Amino acid sequence: MMRQKRFDRMILADIRPPVEPLPEGVGFFECDVRKPISEELDAEDMEWIFHYAAIHREPGHEFEEYFDTNLP
């Protein structure tokens, strides 16, 4: 989406920092969607929010954990 110039900036909000450098125009905010999200991530000026949080690495998680982050 950044290459297509659809957005001026993007913020990756995730539980862990990225392992590779992010492209220009993409910032990082550490958060866990299973807990209250800090007011530091001020979403009022955001026009779009894409929720991709999910537990998807198997095995190693309890069955109930898949429902903590995945939307119904």
Secondary structure, 3 states (H helix, E strand, C coil): CCCCCCCCCEEEEECCCCCCCCCCCEEEEECCCCCCCCCCCCHHHCCCCCCCCCCCCCCCCCHHHHHHHCCC
